[in-house]
Amino acid sequence: MTRDTAREIAVHLAYELSFTDRSAPELLDERLSKETFAALADEDPLYADAPNAKQAAYIRKVVEGVSAHAAELDADIARYAVGWKFARIPLVASAVMRVAMYEVLYMPEIPDAAAVNAAVKIAKKYETPETVRFINGILGSFVRAEASPRNAE
């Protein structure tokens, strides 16, 4: 499994958090099991291989971080979604942006450009070209405004 695959699975789980009553740790314990991956492998090749310990740790960190910082991340999305109400943004699009923004803000080992480029790549699989441009625009504005001061330190 590549980092891109692990990131896409993290997006799936961040999306699922949008409509479940389960906590992030509960969801992760269930979804990161070898049994769940085996069951989903026929439906989606993304789940062909269960994550190794390093990949599972990355997925857990991202999904738990997105959950813990959801209000902050959603406020950032709303701030940069000029002309859009947050409620109008598709759930998949918001999950993609939450993951990328979390990586930019809280995972300095991941270059900002890599987080944004990966988010756009994932969005292209699930969203319309218009929504992909919207995501790219929001993330670009976010990185220029929010990440620059952090990178200057």
ABEGO torsion letter per residue (X at the ends): XBAAAAAAAAAAAAAAAAABABBAAAAAAAAABAAAAAAAAAABAAAABBBBAAAAAAAAAAAAAAAAAAAAAAAAAAAABBGBBAAABBAAAAAAAAAAAAAAAABAABBAAAAAAAAAAAAAAABBAAAAAAAAAAAAAAAAAAAAAAAAX
